[in-house]
Amino acid sequence: MENQSRFDWARLQTWVQLDPQWQVLEMVGDESIVGPDFASFGTQVTMVYPTAEKARTAEKSAAEQGFTNISIDILDPGNLPYRDGSFDLLICRHMTHMLPDVETWLAGAVRILLPGGFLIFMDSISTGSHLRGKKGRQLREAEHYLNAFARLRDPHHKDLLSKKSWEELLDGAGFEIQHIETRPIIVEFDTWANSVPLTNNDRLRLRVMLLQAPEKVLEVLTPQFTGDRIQFRLPEITILARSASNME
C-alpha cells in the first residue's frame, strides 16, 4: 500500500475557485509539491525550501520544465519575511510540526495573506483528549508516546497538535475554517526512517517502540509486521481556512 498523503490537484480545485492572477506561496515540508501544478495553471508561485541544497534541486527542476513563473526562496520554516497582503494562497505540507511557535506563524500567515486569502495545510496530528478518568489518562499517555516516537526519528520534531487545538488556534489567529478532514495515512517504516539520518541504534529503538507500544498507541498506529517489513498508520489532518479579515 502507498502513502496517500498528498494534495489531490483536482480535489483542491473544488475547494477554492482558482484564479490565474493569484500569488501562491508554498512552504515545502516534504517531497510532494503542488507549486508546479499552480504554475501550469498560470499563477505566480513562490516555493520556500529550508536548505540551499533542496532549493537548487527545485530551481533546476523548474528550469527543466520551462517554468518562468516559479521563484525559489530559502527560509527557516518559521520565518515569513514577506510584505503584508502579498499572497492569495498559502500552502504548507508536513511543515507545521517543525515550527517553534505555531501561534506566531499563524499570525504571520494572516499578515502576508490578502483579506479573504486562503491557507491550506496538511500535517500529522495527535490523538488529543479532554476526557477525564482512566480513558483520558490512557489517551494522554498515548499522545506522549507518539510524540516521543516522532522525536526519536527527528529531534527537531515538536509536539503534534490535536484537531481541536488546530481549530482553536486558527480561530484565534483570525481564520475561518472552510473545510477540514482527518484520515490515517499508511507509512512504510523503511521509507519513513530512511528519509532522515538515523543511527542503527535509533532505528532499532523505533522498531522496538512499535513492537512494545501500549494498547492505545497500537489502536492509532495499527502496525503490521510482515517479515522485516513494517507498515503503520499516522493520523493526519487537512484544513482549508480563509482569512476572516474583510472577507466577502
C-alpha positions as CSV (number, residue, x, y, z in Angstrom):
1,M,0.0,0.0,0.0
2,E,1.2,3.5,-0.8
3,N,1.4,6.5,1.4
4,Q,-1.6,8.6,0.2
5,S,-0.5,11.8,2.0
6,R,-0.7,14.3,-0.8
7,F,-2.8,17.1,-2.2
8,D,-5.1,16.0,-5.0
9,W,-4.9,18.8,-7.5
10,A,-8.4,18.1,-8.9
11,R,-10.0,18.0,-5.5
12,L,-8.1,21.1,-4.4
13,Q,-9.8,23.0,-7.3
14,T,-13.2,22.0,-5.9
15,W,-12.4,23.7,-2.6
16,V,-11.4,27.1,-4.0
17,Q,-12.1,29.0,-7.2
18,L,-8.6,29.3,-8.5
19,D,-7.6,32.5,-10.4
20,P,-4.6,32.6,-12.7
21,Q,-3.8,36.1,-11.3
22,W,-3.2,34.7,-7.8
23,Q,0.1,34.9,-6.0
24,V,0.7,31.5,-4.3
25,L,3.2,30.7,-1.6
26,E,4.1,27.0,-0.9
27,M,6.1,26.1,2.2
28,V,7.7,22.8,1.2
29,G,7.9,20.3,4.0
30,D,8.3,17.1,2.1
31,E,8.9,15.7,-1.4
32,S,5.3,16.1,-2.6
33,I,4.7,19.6,-4.0
34,V,1.9,21.3,-5.9
35,G,3.7,24.5,-6.9
36,P,4.2,23.3,-10.5
37,D,0.5,22.5,-10.8
38,F,-0.3,26.1,-9.9
39,A,2.4,27.4,-12.2
40,S,0.9,25.3,-15.1
41,F,-2.4,27.0,-14.3
42,G,-0.7,30.3,-14.8
43,T,-0.4,31.6,-11.3
44,Q,2.8,33.2,-9.9
45,V,4.3,30.7,-7.4
46,T,6.9,31.2,-4.7
47,M,8.3,28.0,-3.3
48,V,10.1,28.1,0.1
49,Y,12.7,25.5,0.9
50,P,14.6,25.1,4.2
51,T,18.0,24.3,2.7
52,A,20.1,25.6,-0.2
53,E,20.6,22.0,-1.5
54,K,16.8,21.4,-1.9
55,A,16.3,24.9,-3.3
56,R,19.0,24.2,-6.0
57,T,17.3,21.0,-6.9
58,A,13.9,22.8,-7.2
59,E,15.4,25.6,-9.3
60,K,16.9,23.0,-11.7
61,S,13.6,21.1,-11.9
62,A,11.6,24.3,-12.6
63,A,14.1,25.4,-15.3
64,E,13.9,21.9,-17.0
65,Q,10.1,22.2,-17.1
66,G,10.3,25.6,-18.6
67,F,8.6,27.5,-15.8
68,T,9.2,31.2,-15.7
69,N,6.6,31.9,-13.0
70,I,8.2,29.9,-10.2
71,S,10.6,31.6,-7.8
72,I,12.5,29.8,-5.1
73,D,13.3,31.2,-1.6
74,I,15.5,29.6,1.2
75,L,14.0,30.3,4.6
76,D,13.6,28.9,8.0
77,P,10.1,27.4,8.1
78,G,9.0,29.7,11.0
79,N,10.0,32.8,9.1
80,L,7.6,34.7,6.8
81,P,9.5,37.8,5.8
82,Y,7.0,38.9,3.1
83,R,5.1,42.2,2.9
84,D,1.5,42.4,4.2
85,G,-1.1,41.1,1.7
86,S,1.5,39.5,-0.6
87,F,-0.4,36.3,-1.4
88,D,-3.8,34.9,-2.2
89,L,-3.0,31.4,-1.1
90,L,-0.5,29.8,1.3
91,I,0.1,26.1,1.2
92,C,2.2,24.0,3.6
93,R,2.5,20.3,3.9
94,H,4.2,18.4,6.8
95,M,5.9,21.5,8.0
96,T,3.9,22.9,10.9
97,H,5.2,20.2,13.3
98,M,8.7,21.7,12.9
99,L,7.6,25.2,14.0
100,P,8.9,26.5,17.3
101,D,5.8,28.8,17.8
102,V,2.7,27.9,15.8
103,E,0.7,30.9,17.0
104,T,3.4,33.3,15.8
105,W,3.5,31.5,12.5
106,L,-0.3,31.7,12.0
107,A,-0.2,35.4,12.9
108,G,2.4,35.8,10.1
109,A,0.3,33.8,7.7
110,V,-2.7,36.1,8.3
111,R,-0.5,39.1,7.7
112,I,1.0,38.1,4.4
113,L,-2.3,36.9,3.0
114,L,-4.7,39.3,1.3
115,P,-8.0,39.8,3.1
116,G,-10.1,36.7,2.4
117,G,-6.9,34.8,1.3
118,F,-6.7,31.0,1.8
119,L,-4.5,28.8,3.9
120,I,-4.3,25.1,3.1
121,F,-2.2,22.8,5.2
122,M,-1.7,19.1,5.9
123,D,0.2,17.5,8.8
124,S,0.1,14.7,11.3
125,I,-1.9,15.3,14.4
126,S,-2.1,13.9,17.9
127,T,-4.9,11.9,19.5
128,G,-5.8,14.7,21.9
129,S,-8.2,14.2,24.7
130,H,-10.2,16.3,27.1
131,L,-11.6,13.2,28.8
132,R,-11.1,12.5,32.5
133,G,-10.5,9.3,34.3
134,K,-8.7,6.2,33.0
135,K,-9.5,6.6,29.4
136,G,-8.4,10.2,29.3
137,R,-5.2,9.3,31.0
138,Q,-4.5,6.5,28.6
139,L,-5.1,8.8,25.6
140,R,-2.8,11.4,27.0
141,E,-0.1,8.7,27.6
142,A,-0.6,7.6,24.1
143,E,-0.1,11.2,22.9
144,H,3.2,11.4,24.8
145,Y,4.3,8.1,23.4
146,L,3.6,9.1,19.8
147,N,5.5,12.4,20.2
148,A,8.5,10.6,21.7
149,F,8.3,8.2,18.8
150,A,8.4,11.1,16.3
151,R,11.2,12.9,18.1
152,L,13.4,9.8,18.2
153,R,13.3,9.8,14.4
154,D,13.8,13.6,14.2
155,P,14.9,15.6,17.3
156,H,13.6,18.8,15.6
157,H,10.0,17.4,15.7
158,K,7.7,19.4,18.0
159,D,4.7,18.1,19.8
160,L,1.8,17.3,17.4
161,L,-1.4,19.2,17.9
162,S,-4.9,17.7,18.0
163,K,-7.8,18.6,15.7
164,K,-9.4,20.6,18.4
165,S,-6.2,22.6,19.1
166,W,-5.8,23.4,15.4
167,E,-9.4,24.6,15.3
168,E,-8.9,26.9,18.3
169,L,-5.6,28.3,17.1
170,L,-6.9,29.1,13.6
171,D,-9.9,30.8,15.1
172,G,-7.7,32.8,17.5
173,A,-5.4,33.9,14.6
174,G,-8.3,35.2,12.5
175,F,-9.0,32.3,10.2
176,E,-12.4,30.8,9.3
177,I,-12.2,27.1,8.6
178,Q,-13.9,26.2,5.2
179,H,-13.1,22.5,5.1
180,I,-11.5,20.1,7.5
181,E,-10.9,16.3,7.2
182,T,-8.8,13.8,9.1
183,R,-7.7,10.4,8.0
184,P,-4.9,7.9,8.6
185,I,-2.0,7.7,6.1
186,I,-0.1,4.5,5.5
187,V,3.6,4.7,6.2
188,E,6.3,2.3,5.2
189,F,8.7,2.1,8.1
190,D,11.9,1.8,6.0
191,T,10.9,4.7,3.7
192,W,10.0,6.8,6.8
193,A,13.2,6.0,8.6
194,N,15.5,6.4,5.6
195,S,14.2,10.0,4.9
196,V,16.3,11.3,7.9
197,P,19.8,10.5,9.2
198,L,19.4,7.8,11.8
199,T,21.9,5.7,13.7
200,N,21.4,1.9,13.7
201,N,20.6,2.0,17.4
202,D,17.8,4.6,16.9
203,R,16.4,2.7,14.0
204,L,16.2,-0.4,16.3
205,R,14.7,1.6,19.1
206,L,11.9,2.8,16.7
207,R,11.1,-0.8,15.8
208,V,11.0,-1.8,19.4
209,M,8.7,1.2,20.2
210,L,6.3,-0.2,17.6
211,L,6.6,-3.7,18.9
212,Q,6.1,-2.7,22.5
213,A,3.6,0.1,22.1
214,P,0.8,0.5,24.6
215,E,-2.7,-0.6,23.6
216,K,-4.0,3.0,22.8
217,V,-0.9,3.6,20.7
218,L,-1.5,0.4,18.8
219,E,-5.0,1.5,18.2
220,V,-3.7,4.6,16.5
221,L,-0.7,3.3,14.6
222,T,-2.1,-0.3,13.9
223,P,1.4,-1.6,12.9
224,Q,1.6,-4.6,10.6
225,F,4.7,-6.8,10.6
226,T,5.4,-8.9,7.5
227,G,8.9,-10.4,7.9
228,D,11.3,-7.5,8.2
229,R,8.7,-5.1,6.6
230,I,6.6,-2.8,8.8
231,Q,3.7,-0.6,7.9
232,F,1.9,1.7,10.3
233,R,-0.6,4.5,10.1
234,L,-0.3,8.1,11.2
235,P,-3.4,10.3,11.8
236,E,-3.3,13.3,9.5
237,I,-5.4,16.5,9.1
238,T,-6.1,18.6,6.1
239,I,-7.5,22.1,6.6
240,L,-8.7,24.8,4.2
241,A,-9.0,28.1,6.1
242,R,-9.7,31.6,5.0
243,S,-8.6,34.9,6.5
244,A,-11.6,36.4,8.1
245,S,-10.3,39.9,7.7
246,N,-12.7,41.9,5.5
247,M,-13.9,38.6,4.0
248,E,-16.7,38.9,1.5
